[in-house]
Amino acid sequence: MKKLFFYLFALIFLASCSNSGNGELVGVNRNAKSFYQPDPYGMVFIPQGSFTMGVGTEDITASQLYEPKIVSISAFFMDETEITNNEYRQFVYWVRDSIARTLLGELRPDEYLIEENEKTGELYDPPYLNWKEDIDWHSEDQDVRDVLEDMYLPEHERYFRKKEIDTRKLDYEYYWVDLHAAAVKDFSEEANYQNASLANRPQGLRDRSVYVRKEVINVYPDTLSWIHDYSYSFNDPLTERYFWHPAYDHYPVVGVNWSQARAFCIWRTELINNNKNSKNSQGDNAKFRLPTEAEWEWAARGGYGLSPYPWGGPYTRNEKGCFLANFKPLRGNYIDDGGLRTVIVAHYPANDWGLYDMAGNVSEWTNSAFDPLSYNFTWDLNPNYTYNAKESDPPAMKRKVIRGGSWKDIAHYLQVTTRAYEYQDTAKCYIGFRCVQSYLGRNKDDNPARASKIYN
């Protein structure tokens, strides 16, 4: 009887093993069917393709900054418009509220902190902020008012004695991994482990945490940029109202430097990946970033390989004589295109890929560092020249590429090939940004033959 049970057990065990591939190489079961990358909200799909980067216009400045070069670009998603004041304000509010909850968590941890997992009892170190608990900014509780007082301007700095948040304290802290430093092969003592890969270090020394960088960025835009960019012009009303007034909610945010734009992308990534209720939550797969210079030009062209402008033609007007972008036409007749300074996003027609304002309105930050010769030494597959400049670096190393031209630029700067730069720690009233997300693929649908072999 015992032998019978033994044989039955062995038969069941062998039958269960037969489902593992019958000895064939089928890979591991990762439940890959469940992976699906949705179209991110507010973004459009830009297909992969090849194009001649830097061709389609005359080098009227004789700068030789764009020598034609055939490059290939992977597919990605891009915001259909520039980031607006209202969207960036969500970032500012989040930083403000997280600081307030951290302060209140020291006073009332049971209300403003989540210290353990309700299901498993696991203790969180550090504890999470409880975003379900509202902040009573006008609480009658003196202890709460005393705690939040630290976030407001000192009394002697208050404008007309109004109680206002001290925007100098709205700092966003985040960490990122410097993969470029980790990939460097050569090691020297002078580098002090900052630029040497682990594979080339003596054993027993520091671990990969050396590549983790900490950044603390003040997120509030420079509202004074309208004045300091144009000292001899009356821009005071915009300085006071542009970022906060509801009339400008859907205008592109300006006064944001490159570091702030990158911080916004990282915050946006954490926002969607930490929200399990979001329809676009991808389980830590979503990653927003600034576009590379090549990605920006490919997206701006909208499929037109030789056209100087995103709308596909050689002129800045349509057949009815109307201007197709917000810029500086006719040697200073700003209003002839319909806008005096910036205008609401998506005011002009989109290009053939559904992207608005890829020319004019505001110039846009890219991920790429600026080098006049970068076209010559970058690869022809997803080319990108980057440099993580430090505060101690010379100004020339802090230059980042901006593209698209703005409301204050002549038509030359609206062309898809025109390259310009600004310093990463400066904020201008004519520079904004938009985000992109790499396309990971649909997995099962990308290769039907391979999919049938794996899933059937």
SETORVO-810486 format. One record per residue (C-alpha): z, y, x. Coordinates in steps of 0.001 Angstrom, whole numbers, plus 500000, padded with zeros to 6 digits. Example, Ala and Ser with C-alpha at 12.3 -4.5 7.8 and 13.67 -1.06 7.14 Angstrom:
<atom z="507800" y="495500" x="512300"/>
<atom z="507140" y="498940" x="513670"/>
% end
This chain:
<atom z="500000" y="500000" x="500000"/>
<atom z="500869" y="502327" x="502857"/>
<atom z="497482" y="501598" x="504446"/>
<atom z="495756" y="502490" x="501184"/>
<atom z="497448" y="505891" x="501083"/>
<atom z="496556" y="506418" x="504749"/>
<atom z="492871" y="505683" x="504118"/>
<atom z="492824" y="507965" x="501057"/>
<atom z="494395" y="510780" x="503091"/>
<atom z="491880" y="510291" x="505898"/>
<atom z="488999" y="510298" x="503388"/>
<atom z="490191" y="513547" x="501825"/>
<atom z="490651" y="515132" x="505257"/>
<atom z="487151" y="514165" x="506386"/>
<atom z="485645" y="515376" x="503117"/>
<atom z="487300" y="518756" x="503577"/>
<atom z="485904" y="518975" x="507092"/>
<atom z="482389" y="518411" x="505766"/>
<atom z="482500" y="521897" x="504193"/>
<atom z="482846" y="523557" x="507595"/>
<atom z="479145" y="523210" x="508410"/>
<atom z="478619" y="519480" x="509014"/>
<atom z="478766" y="520080" x="512716"/>
<atom z="476206" y="522889" x="512587"/>
<atom z="476633" y="526380" x="514014"/>
<atom z="477284" y="528472" x="510898"/>
<atom z="479772" y="531032" x="512173"/>
<atom z="483221" y="531767" x="510809"/>
<atom z="483949" y="532651" x="507207"/>
<atom z="484858" y="536347" x="507232"/>
<atom z="484207" y="536883" x="503539"/>
<atom z="481303" y="539094" x="504626"/>
<atom z="479967" y="539208" x="501089"/>
<atom z="482729" y="541641" x="500207"/>
<atom z="481528" y="544278" x="502671"/>
<atom z="479496" y="547064" x="501156"/>
<atom z="479042" y="550588" x="502470"/>
<atom z="478660" y="552940" x="499504"/>
<atom z="476863" y="556254" x="499724"/>
<atom z="479631" y="558730" x="500618"/>
<atom z="480322" y="561376" x="497998"/>
<atom z="478248" y="564529" x="498551"/>
<atom z="476101" y="562918" x="501243"/>
<atom z="472469" y="561824" x="501366"/>
<atom z="470928" y="558930" x="503260"/>
<atom z="468812" y="559755" x="506313"/>
<atom z="466644" y="556748" x="507315"/>
<atom z="466140" y="555573" x="510853"/>
<atom z="462972" y="556642" x="512592"/>
<atom z="461221" y="558012" x="515641"/>
<atom z="459917" y="561512" x="516191"/>
<atom z="458926" y="563888" x="518951"/>
<atom z="462003" y="565980" x="519552"/>
<atom z="461254" y="569560" x="520529"/>
<atom z="457639" y="569696" x="519327"/>
<atom z="456112" y="571825" x="516586"/>
<atom z="456592" y="575392" x="517743"/>
<atom z="455764" y="577797" x="520530"/>
<atom z="458354" y="578538" x="523216"/>
<atom z="458153" y="582277" x="522599"/>
<atom z="461192" y="583033" x="524772"/>
<atom z="459824" y="580946" x="527682"/>
<atom z="463302" y="579396" x="527938"/>
<atom z="462009" y="575824" x="528430"/>
<atom z="465037" y="574529" x="526516"/>
<atom z="463066" y="571994" x="524490"/>
<atom z="460527" y="569857" x="526285"/>
<atom z="458845" y="567429" x="523840"/>
<atom z="460277" y="563926" x="524003"/>
<atom z="459835" y="560904" x="521716"/>
<atom z="463241" y="559644" x="520544"/>
<atom z="464478" y="557071" x="518030"/>
<atom z="467399" y="557681" x="515689"/>
<atom z="469587" y="555240" x="513761"/>
<atom z="470114" y="555723" x="510030"/>
<atom z="473089" y="557794" x="508887"/>
<atom z="474496" y="559801" x="505999"/>
<atom z="474744" y="563604" x="506082"/>
<atom z="476414" y="566182" x="503841"/>
<atom z="473792" y="567656" x="501549"/>
<atom z="475282" y="571140" x="502101"/>
<atom z="477467" y="572845" x="504656"/>
<atom z="481227" y="572425" x="504198"/>
<atom z="482317" y="575108" x="501729"/>
<atom z="485376" y="577338" x="501636"/>
<atom z="486798" y="575278" x="498786"/>
<atom z="486320" y="571992" x="500647"/>
<atom z="487832" y="573317" x="503852"/>
<atom z="490694" y="574787" x="501838"/>
<atom z="491626" y="571239" x="500809"/>
<atom z="492157" y="570515" x="504514"/>
<atom z="494325" y="573621" x="504936"/>
<atom z="496396" y="572750" x="501852"/>
<atom z="496876" y="569182" x="503080"/>
<atom z="498195" y="570374" x="506433"/>
<atom z="500456" y="572898" x="504705"/>
<atom z="501862" y="570330" x="502293"/>
<atom z="502353" y="567673" x="504972"/>
<atom z="504417" y="570113" x="507049"/>
<atom z="506477" y="571031" x="503973"/>
<atom z="507085" y="567376" x="503091"/>
<atom z="508128" y="566633" x="506653"/>
<atom z="510688" y="569448" x="506523"/>
<atom z="511927" y="568424" x="503080"/>
<atom z="512096" y="564800" x="504205"/>
<atom z="514907" y="565732" x="506577"/>
<atom z="516813" y="567204" x="503641"/>
<atom z="515931" y="564646" x="500954"/>
<atom z="514446" y="561502" x="502548"/>
<atom z="514689" y="559510" x="499307"/>
<atom z="512318" y="561913" x="497560"/>
<atom z="509837" y="562997" x="500232"/>
<atom z="509687" y="559986" x="502560"/>
<atom z="508690" y="556340" x="502119"/>
<atom z="510782" y="554432" x="504608"/>
<atom z="509999" y="550820" x="503642"/>
<atom z="507423" y="548670" x="501917"/>
<atom z="508559" y="547977" x="498373"/>
<atom z="506967" y="544507" x="498323"/>
<atom z="507805" y="543160" x="501777"/>
<atom z="510809" y="545286" x="502702"/>
<atom z="509131" y="546208" x="506009"/>
<atom z="510568" y="549381" x="507539"/>
<atom z="508079" y="552078" x="508492"/>
<atom z="508631" y="553806" x="511818"/>
<atom z="507963" y="556657" x="511446"/>
<atom z="508246" y="556752" x="507636"/>
<atom z="505295" y="557802" x="505466"/>
<atom z="505184" y="561028" x="503520"/>
<atom z="505542" y="560642" x="499764"/>
<atom z="502560" y="562498" x="498315"/>
<atom z="503523" y="561673" x="494737"/>
<atom z="506513" y="564002" x="494901"/>
<atom z="505590" y="567593" x="494076"/>
<atom z="506776" y="570493" x="496210"/>
<atom z="508700" y="573161" x="494348"/>
<atom z="507764" y="576228" x="496362"/>
<atom z="509904" y="578430" x="494101"/>
<atom z="512891" y="576124" x="493822"/>
<atom z="516223" y="577571" x="492747"/>
<atom z="517964" y="575139" x="495089"/>
<atom z="519134" y="577225" x="498025"/>
<atom z="518918" y="574308" x="500466"/>
<atom z="515256" y="573714" x="499581"/>
<atom z="514480" y="577403" x="499876"/>
<atom z="516172" y="577575" x="503271"/>
<atom z="514142" y="574613" x="504551"/>
<atom z="510810" y="576013" x="503347"/>
<atom z="511650" y="579491" x="504645"/>
<atom z="510597" y="578314" x="508096"/>
<atom z="506976" y="578100" x="506873"/>
<atom z="506759" y="581734" x="505794"/>
<atom z="506095" y="584866" x="507788"/>
<atom z="509201" y="586587" x="509155"/>
<atom z="510256" y="589463" x="506941"/>
<atom z="509221" y="592111" x="509460"/>
<atom z="505652" y="590700" x="509547"/>
<atom z="505063" y="590444" x="505817"/>
<atom z="502131" y="592406" x="504447"/>
<atom z="503473" y="594858" x="501848"/>
<atom z="506652" y="592729" x="501845"/>
<atom z="504915" y="589760" x="500178"/>
<atom z="506147" y="586267" x="500978"/>
<atom z="503189" y="584562" x="502669"/>
<atom z="502710" y="581301" x="504558"/>
<atom z="502602" y="581809" x="508319"/>
<atom z="499132" y="580445" x="509071"/>
<atom z="499959" y="580233" x="512776"/>
<atom z="502129" y="577217" x="511951"/>
<atom z="499423" y="575234" x="510160"/>
<atom z="498845" y="572791" x="513009"/>
<atom z="497107" y="569448" x="512551"/>
<atom z="498151" y="566748" x="515012"/>
<atom z="495907" y="563761" x="515626"/>
<atom z="495029" y="561191" x="518269"/>
<atom z="491667" y="559960" x="519456"/>
<atom z="490406" y="557445" x="522011"/>
<atom z="488312" y="558786" x="524881"/>
<atom z="485758" y="555970" x="525081"/>
<atom z="483614" y="557837" x="527595"/>
<atom z="486513" y="557983" x="530053"/>
<atom z="487186" y="554288" x="529504"/>
<atom z="483545" y="553450" x="530283"/>
<atom z="483436" y="555201" x="533676"/>
<atom z="483048" y="552576" x="536409"/>
<atom z="484084" y="554458" x="539531"/>
<atom z="487749" y="555011" x="540309"/>
<atom z="489367" y="557421" x="542724"/>
<atom z="492910" y="558653" x="543209"/>
<atom z="491709" y="562156" x="542462"/>
<atom z="490822" y="561098" x="538897"/>
<atom z="494478" y="560156" x="538322"/>
<atom z="493479" y="557308" x="536005"/>
<atom z="491856" y="559678" x="533532"/>
<atom z="488257" y="558641" x="534223"/>
<atom z="488448" y="555045" x="535452"/>
<atom z="487811" y="551988" x="533322"/>
<atom z="490506" y="549300" x="533158"/>
<atom z="488164" y="546759" x="534698"/>
<atom z="488025" y="548797" x="537917"/>
<atom z="491740" y="549496" x="538300"/>
<atom z="494229" y="547584" x="540440"/>
<atom z="496063" y="545021" x="538354"/>
<atom z="499565" y="545826" x="537155"/>
<atom z="498954" y="549541" x="536657"/>
<atom z="498735" y="551558" x="533464"/>
<atom z="497238" y="550086" x="530256"/>
<atom z="494507" y="551342" x="527942"/>
<atom z="496860" y="553790" x="526242"/>
<atom z="495895" y="556160" x="529054"/>
<atom z="492706" y="556870" x="527099"/>
<atom z="494517" y="557967" x="523955"/>
<atom z="494348" y="561740" x="523672"/>
<atom z="496645" y="563875" x="521566"/>
<atom z="495320" y="567043" x="519979"/>
<atom z="497175" y="569759" x="518105"/>
<atom z="494775" y="572138" x="516339"/>
<atom z="495560" y="575148" x="514193"/>
<atom z="493346" y="574627" x="511158"/>
<atom z="493305" y="578083" x="509597"/>
<atom z="489914" y="579803" x="509978"/>
<atom z="489607" y="583074" x="511835"/>
<atom z="489268" y="585480" x="508910"/>
<atom z="488960" y="588392" x="511318"/>
<atom z="485668" y="587038" x="512653"/>
<atom z="483765" y="589339" x="510290"/>
<atom z="485252" y="592324" x="512113"/>
<atom z="485344" y="591226" x="515738"/>
<atom z="481771" y="589867" x="515606"/>
<atom z="480493" y="593232" x="514329"/>
<atom z="482906" y="595950" x="515386"/>
<atom z="480726" y="598818" x="514194"/>
<atom z="480164" y="597566" x="510660"/>
<atom z="482271" y="597745" x="507502"/>
<atom z="483188" y="594096" x="506864"/>
<atom z="486821" y="594602" x="505873"/>
<atom z="486422" y="593305" x="502283"/>
<atom z="485087" y="589979" x="503552"/>
<atom z="487911" y="589673" x="506054"/>
<atom z="490453" y="589930" x="503243"/>
<atom z="488688" y="587842" x="500612"/>
<atom z="485988" y="585536" x="501936"/>
<atom z="488105" y="582423" x="502523"/>
<atom z="490518" y="582791" x="499604"/>
<atom z="488761" y="584581" x="496747"/>
<atom z="487348" y="582224" x="494046"/>
<atom z="484058" y="584172" x="494124"/>
<atom z="483379" y="582593" x="497532"/>
<atom z="484575" y="579047" x="496745"/>
<atom z="481122" y="577534" x="497168"/>
<atom z="480018" y="579655" x="500109"/>
<atom z="479894" y="577978" x="503538"/>
<atom z="483143" y="578197" x="505475"/>
<atom z="482901" y="580331" x="508636"/>
<atom z="485369" y="581403" x="511302"/>
<atom z="485870" y="577740" x="512233"/>
<atom z="485494" y="576791" x="515878"/>
<atom z="484125" y="573494" x="517173"/>
<atom z="487565" y="571954" x="517712"/>
<atom z="488571" y="572766" x="514142"/>
<atom z="485334" y="571272" x="512812"/>
<atom z="485975" y="568042" x="514706"/>
<atom z="489576" y="567953" x="513444"/>
<atom z="488244" y="568317" x="509884"/>
<atom z="486023" y="565261" x="510392"/>
<atom z="488969" y="563187" x="511622"/>
<atom z="491155" y="564333" x="508713"/>
<atom z="488359" y="563512" x="506252"/>
<atom z="488132" y="560030" x="507768"/>
<atom z="491861" y="559426" x="507356"/>
<atom z="491813" y="560884" x="503843"/>
<atom z="489325" y="558363" x="502467"/>
<atom z="490458" y="555333" x="504470"/>
<atom z="494100" y="555822" x="503458"/>
<atom z="493220" y="556224" x="499783"/>
<atom z="492930" y="552679" x="498440"/>
<atom z="492074" y="553971" x="494971"/>
<atom z="488922" y="555720" x="496125"/>
<atom z="485636" y="554137" x="495058"/>
<atom z="484290" y="554973" x="498521"/>
<atom z="487245" y="553503" x="500431"/>
<atom z="485770" y="551186" x="503062"/>
<atom z="488878" y="549691" x="504608"/>
<atom z="488850" y="551743" x="507810"/>
<atom z="485052" y="551469" x="508109"/>
<atom z="484345" y="555066" x="507094"/>
<atom z="484186" y="557480" x="509989"/>
<atom z="483075" y="561075" x="509631"/>
<atom z="481950" y="563122" x="512616"/>
<atom z="479739" y="566016" x="513624"/>
<atom z="476027" y="565175" x="513993"/>
<atom z="474450" y="564857" x="517395"/>
<atom z="471783" y="567377" x="518276"/>
<atom z="469053" y="564766" x="517862"/>
<atom z="470413" y="563597" x="514505"/>
<atom z="470512" y="567174" x="513267"/>
<atom z="466881" y="567830" x="514207"/>
<atom z="465705" y="564530" x="512700"/>
<atom z="467524" y="565321" x="509449"/>
<atom z="466296" y="568936" x="509367"/>
<atom z="462653" y="567878" x="509700"/>
<atom z="462874" y="565924" x="506451"/>
<atom z="460106" y="563574" x="507537"/>
<atom z="457704" y="566294" x="508762"/>
<atom z="457105" y="565488" x="512409"/>
<atom z="455231" y="568612" x="513474"/>
<atom z="456416" y="571304" x="511072"/>
<atom z="458470" y="574174" x="512539"/>
<atom z="460620" y="574538" x="509381"/>
<atom z="462584" y="572074" x="507211"/>
<atom z="460442" y="572764" x="504134"/>
<atom z="457363" y="571392" x="505835"/>
<atom z="455251" y="574504" x="506286"/>
<atom z="454553" y="577073" x="509006"/>
<atom z="455671" y="580066" x="506929"/>
<atom z="459014" y="581426" x="505740"/>
<atom z="457661" y="582240" x="502253"/>
<atom z="456400" y="580016" x="499449"/>
<atom z="453144" y="580471" x="497528"/>
<atom z="454801" y="583089" x="495297"/>
<atom z="455859" y="585192" x="498254"/>
<atom z="459571" y="584299" x="498001"/>
<atom z="461555" y="583590" x="501148"/>
<atom z="462722" y="579992" x="501559"/>
<atom z="465965" y="580629" x="503454"/>
<atom z="468711" y="583184" x="504000"/>
<atom z="468049" y="584964" x="507296"/>
<atom z="467105" y="588391" x="508707"/>
<atom z="463531" y="589031" x="507563"/>
<atom z="461309" y="592027" x="508162"/>
<atom z="463302" y="593440" x="511084"/>
<atom z="466506" y="594022" x="509197"/>
<atom z="465760" y="593907" x="505467"/>
<atom z="468615" y="591449" x="504874"/>
<atom z="468482" y="591520" x="501067"/>
<atom z="464770" y="590743" x="500757"/>
<atom z="465538" y="587006" x="500854"/>
<atom z="468163" y="587292" x="498118"/>
<atom z="471316" y="587531" x="500224"/>
<atom z="473028" y="590258" x="502215"/>
<atom z="475254" y="587980" x="504300"/>
<atom z="476017" y="584350" x="503449"/>
<atom z="475037" y="583017" x="500018"/>
<atom z="476255" y="580143" x="497876"/>
<atom z="475254" y="576739" x="499271"/>
<atom z="472185" y="574995" x="497815"/>
<atom z="470746" y="578328" x="496673"/>
<atom z="467358" y="577517" x="498222"/>
<atom z="465313" y="574307" x="497716"/>
<atom z="466295" y="571203" x="499669"/>
<atom z="464033" y="569529" x="502205"/>
<atom z="462384" y="566207" x="501359"/>
<atom z="465533" y="564241" x="502239"/>
<atom z="467708" y="566275" x="499889"/>
<atom z="469436" y="568466" x="502482"/>
<atom z="470078" y="572111" x="501659"/>
<atom z="470250" y="575077" x="504040"/>
<atom z="469162" y="573252" x="507175"/>
<atom z="467636" y="576620" x="508050"/>
<atom z="469495" y="579876" x="507567"/>
<atom z="472719" y="580818" x="505767"/>
<atom z="474975" y="579710" x="508650"/>
<atom z="474290" y="578031" x="511963"/>
<atom z="475922" y="574617" x="512340"/>
<atom z="478049" y="572991" x="515011"/>
<atom z="476823" y="569700" x="516473"/>
<atom z="478690" y="567093" x="518469"/>
<atom z="476499" y="567690" x="521527"/>
<atom z="477426" y="569736" x="524564"/>
<atom z="474815" y="572251" x="525675"/>
<atom z="472847" y="571731" x="528851"/>
<atom z="469398" y="573320" x="529384"/>
<atom z="468124" y="570087" x="530942"/>
<atom z="469721" y="567547" x="528608"/>
<atom z="466345" y="566501" x="527174"/>
<atom z="465408" y="565259" x="530642"/>
<atom z="468382" y="563015" x="531395"/>
<atom z="469473" y="561696" x="527994"/>
<atom z="468283" y="558339" x="526697"/>
<atom z="465425" y="558162" x="524194"/>
<atom z="467498" y="556027" x="521765"/>
<atom z="470068" y="558141" x="519876"/>
<atom z="470193" y="560720" x="522704"/>
<atom z="473378" y="562722" x="523037"/>
<atom z="475022" y="564663" x="525836"/>
<atom z="478766" y="565108" x="525351"/>
<atom z="481523" y="566549" x="527442"/>
<atom z="485199" y="566686" x="526464"/>
<atom z="486032" y="570071" x="527912"/>
<atom z="489621" y="570963" x="528746"/>
<atom z="491166" y="574428" x="528641"/>
<atom z="491058" y="574588" x="532428"/>
<atom z="487305" y="573960" x="532559"/>
<atom z="484925" y="576875" x="533239"/>
<atom z="483228" y="578474" x="530202"/>
<atom z="479878" y="576825" x="530979"/>
<atom z="481443" y="573417" x="530314"/>
<atom z="482693" y="574509" x="526883"/>
<atom z="479258" y="575212" x="525411"/>
<atom z="478356" y="573258" x="522261"/>
<atom z="474932" y="573163" x="520631"/>
<atom z="474485" y="575038" x="517354"/>
<atom z="471390" y="574624" x="515223"/>
<atom z="469652" y="576054" x="512162"/>
<atom z="470005" y="579815" x="512484"/>
<atom z="472046" y="582010" x="510145"/>
<atom z="471983" y="584990" x="507791"/>
<atom z="471929" y="587381" x="510755"/>
<atom z="469118" y="585659" x="512727"/>
<atom z="465374" y="586240" x="512832"/>
<atom z="462954" y="583488" x="511785"/>
<atom z="462654" y="582027" x="515303"/>
<atom z="466209" y="580667" x="515105"/>
<atom z="465468" y="578946" x="511779"/>
<atom z="462952" y="576616" x="513394"/>
<atom z="464027" y="572976" x="513703"/>
<atom z="463442" y="572957" x="517475"/>
<atom z="465334" y="576120" x="518424"/>
<atom z="468433" y="575443" x="520497"/>
<atom z="471383" y="577785" x="520835"/>
<atom z="475007" y="577396" x="521858"/>
<atom z="478458" y="578802" x="521362"/>
<atom z="481764" y="578119" x="523102"/>
<atom z="483899" y="575415" x="521504"/>
<atom z="487018" y="577579" x="521292"/>
<atom z="485332" y="580541" x="519596"/>
<atom z="484913" y="581127" x="515865"/>
<atom z="482083" y="583208" x="514438"/>
<atom z="481278" y="584614" x="511010"/>
<atom z="477830" y="583013" x="511158"/>
<atom z="478679" y="579430" x="512214"/>
<atom z="479706" y="576607" x="509875"/>
<atom z="479249" y="572840" x="509971"/>
<atom z="478538" y="569679" x="508025"/>
<atom z="479608" y="566068" x="508597"/>
<atom z="477704" y="562822" x="509065"/>
<atom z="478655" y="559153" x="508790"/>
<atom z="476904" y="556339" x="510646"/>
<atom z="475118" y="553766" x="508501"/>
<atom z="476630" y="550331" x="509105"/>
<atom z="474240" y="548464" x="506840"/>
<atom z="474396" y="546507" x="503609"/>
<atom z="474925" y="543243" x="505534"/>
<atom z="473504" y="540733" x="503057"/>
<atom z="470483" y="542749" x="501960"/>
<atom z="469322" y="543886" x="505397"/>
<atom z="467790" y="540512" x="506361"/>
<atom z="467091" y="538216" x="503383"/>
<atom z="466052" y="535259" x="505559"/>
<atom z="469172" y="535417" x="507672"/>
<atom z="471291" y="536062" x="504575"/>
<atom z="470003" y="532924" x="502856"/>
<atom z="470857" y="530861" x="505932"/>
<atom z="474432" y="532204" x="506020"/>
<atom z="475392" y="532444" x="502377"/>
<atom z="473476" y="529587" x="500690"/>
% end
